[in-house]
Amino acid sequence: QGQFVESGGGLVQAGGSTRLSCRHSRSITSTFSANDVAWYRQGPGMQRELVASISSDRVTNYAESVKGRFTISRDNSKKTVSLQMNNLKPEDTAVYYCNVVPQNSFYWGQGTQVTVSS
């Protein structure tokens, strides 16, 4: 079924911005377009949590902790989902992953590390 491949992130200062992107290369465009997709994250010593989701018809939802700071978007023609992260805080430090909603264990990729320094 293939995994999502995440990119972007890195080391960012508090208050800064970065943009993450992920792509699911194995699915066909129509299948990708029909799925709700989300960004999840797992901080040090924490459970993985849903950060932001976007439905097949582009309805978005955000965790309270990131509302007003993060923006999720999708490009179905490229089978990509992006996460624009602004006004980053040290508590945003985590490995960020893409997956469908509800999550599918076959789709977890390696994730991408975001580290926010204070």
C-alpha positions in Angstrom: 0.0 0.0 0.0 3.0 2.3 0.5 3.9 4.8 3.1 3.8 8.5 3.3 7.1 10.3 2.9 7.5 13.4 5.0 10.0 16.3 4.4 10.8 19.7 5.8 11.2 20.6 9.4 14.6 20.9 11.1 15.8 23.3 13.8 13.8 26.5 14.2 13.9 29.3 16.8 10.8 30.0 18.9 8.5 32.4 17.0 9.8 31.2 13.7 8.1 29.3 10.9 8.7 26.2 8.8 6.7 24.2 6.3 6.3 20.4 6.1 5.2 18.4 3.2 4.3 14.8 2.7 3.5 12.7 -0.3 2.0 9.3 -0.8 3.6 8.0 -4.0 1.9 4.6 -4.3 -1.7 5.6 -4.3 -3.5 6.8 -7.5 -4.7 10.3 -7.5 -8.4 9.4 -7.2 -7.8 7.2 -4.2 -5.7 9.9 -2.5 -8.3 12.6 -3.3 -11.0 10.5 -1.6 -9.3 10.2 1.7 -9.2 12.6 4.7 -5.5 13.2 5.6 -3.8 14.5 8.7 -0.6 15.5 10.2 0.2 13.8 13.5 3.1 14.4 15.9 4.9 12.6 18.7 6.9 14.6 21.2 9.6 13.2 23.5 8.0 10.7 25.9 4.5 11.5 24.6 1.8 9.7 22.7 1.3 10.4 19.0 -1.5 13.0 18.6 -3.4 14.4 15.7 -2.3 18.0 14.9 -4.4 19.0 11.9 -6.6 17.2 9.4 -8.1 18.0 6.0 -11.0 16.2 4.5 -11.5 15.1 0.9 -13.6 18.3 0.4 -11.0 20.4 2.2 -12.7 20.9 5.5 -9.9 21.5 8.1 -9.7 20.8 11.8 -6.9 21.6 14.2 -5.8 20.7 17.7 -6.5 23.5 20.1 -2.8 23.8 20.8 -2.0 24.8 17.2 -5.1 26.7 16.1 -4.3 30.1 14.6 -0.6 29.0 14.1 -0.7 26.0 11.7 -2.4 25.7 8.3 -2.9 22.4 6.6 -3.5 22.2 2.8 -3.5 19.5 0.1 -2.7 19.2 -3.6 -4.5 16.2 -4.9 -2.8 16.3 -8.3 0.6 15.9 -6.6 -0.8 13.6 -3.8 0.8 15.9 -1.3 -0.3 17.4 2.0 1.5 20.4 3.6 1.6 22.0 7.0 2.6 25.6 7.4 3.7 26.2 10.9 4.0 29.7 12.2 4.9 31.2 15.6 6.5 27.9 16.7 6.9 27.1 20.4 9.3 24.8 22.1 6.3 22.5 22.9 5.9 22.0 19.1 9.1 19.9 19.2 8.2 16.5 17.8 8.5 14.1 15.0 5.7 14.9 12.5 3.9 12.3 10.4 1.3 12.1 7.7 -1.5 9.5 7.6 -5.1 9.1 6.6 -8.0 9.6 9.0 -8.6 7.3 10.7 -4.9 6.4 10.7 -3.8 3.3 8.9 -0.8 1.4 10.3 0.5 0.5 6.9 0.9 4.2 5.9 3.2 5.4 8.7 6.5 6.7 7.3 9.7 7.8 9.0 8.3 11.2 9.9 10.3 14.5 10.0 11.8 16.0 13.1 10.9 19.6 14.1 12.9 21.0 16.9 12.0 24.4 18.3 14.7 26.1 20.4 13.8 28.7 23.0 
